[in-house]
């Protein structure tokens, strides 16, 4: 079953970035060399620390992982940087470079996400968090907890999940809402399409599936989409 991603976003029914899933933490020593650093959500950490209050910085290609409370994770320069935390009260700061693509993934409450000047893909964790949208396109995935989203520019903002609450500062921003949330695995990628074998779906997604014959996979037209996936890569 194929649907146009553009029309899906416009009607607020599906977003590719809502396919992000949560993988188990592979425990390793943060001080034993890159090979022993942990792998989280399919990303192998290249910079990691368990020291409370530490500040960690990563440039293009880095996967920066917070393993301790009250840490600050910073993306620098253009290119893709992944900032990821399994701890509480983490501050994520996107890059100030226009050519940046920053992926920020939280798991616990009390975190603050600050979007940068490039594209920002933000997945908040459980509990109460805050998100400051970047000055370029920002995608916020918040299906659990309660996260307040503020806007400092009129850059486009896409929100998936009922956990995100927009502040009055976003009144002039073009906001696209993804009302359905699927979690799963991409099983096929075409030139202008992808197919997802979902393992989880929220209530709205379950209702849509029931109304469309309960397909076991969801196929999307990606001809006009920008796609990001866990683990990096195209």
RAJO-V456259 format. One record per helix or strand. SS is the DSSP state (hx for helix, st for strand). FROM is the first residue (numbers start at 0). LEN is the number of residues. Records with the same first field share a line. If there is no record, write none. Layout:
# RAJO-V456259
SS: FROM-LEN / FROM-LEN
This chain:
# RAJO-V456259
st: 1-3 / 25-1 / 38-2 / 42-2 / 46-3 / 54-4 / 62-4 / 71-4 / 78-7 / 90-3 / 99-6 / 111-3 / 118-5 / 127-6 / 137-4 / 145-6 / 156-4 / 163-3 / 174-4 / 181-8 / 192-9 / 216-5
hx: 4-6 / 15-4 / 33-3 / 167-3 / 202-9
